[in-house]
Amino acid sequence: MAKAVSFTYDNDRSVGSYQTKGGMVSVTTEFGTKSAAIGGSPPLVIARMLARELMQAAKFT
């Protein structure tokens, strides 16, 4: 089940969703989808990091 995630990059706030499955975190935002392995950080922290990376990439494209 997907959970909500909010994130900020360069003073712009946005929202998306994330889910965990098989040791992975997948986040979906208006800027795309990105996944990463769950390491030593909580899934929400990883989801916010991934969401910011997607937003950053969208701003510089």
VENPE-V886030 format. One record per backbone hydrogen bond with DSSP energy under -0.5 kcal/mol. NH is the residue of the N-H (numbers start at 1). CO is the residue of the C=O. E is the energy in kcal/mol with one decimal. If there is no record, write none. Layout:
BEGIN
nh: (NH	NH)
co: (CO	CO)
e: (E	E)
END
This chain:
BEGIN
nh: (3	5	7	9	12	13	14	16	17	18	19	21	24	25	26	27	28	29	32	34	36	38	39	45	46	47	48	49	50	51	52	53	54	55	56	57	58	59	60	61)
co: (18	16	14	12	9	11	7	5	28	3	26	24	21	36	19	34	17	32	29	27	25	23	37	42	42	43	44	45	46	47	48	49	50	51	52	53	54	55	56	58)
e: (-3.1	-2.0	-2.4	-2.3	-1.8	-0.5	-2.6	-2.5	-2.4	-2.7	-2.1	-2.1	-1.3	-3.1	-2.7	-2.9	-3.0	-3.0	-1.5	-2.1	-2.0	-3.0	-0.6	-0.5	-1.9	-2.8	-2.3	-2.0	-2.7	-2.5	-2.4	-2.1	-2.2	-2.3	-2.9	-2.4	-2.1	-1.9	-1.3	-0.9)
END
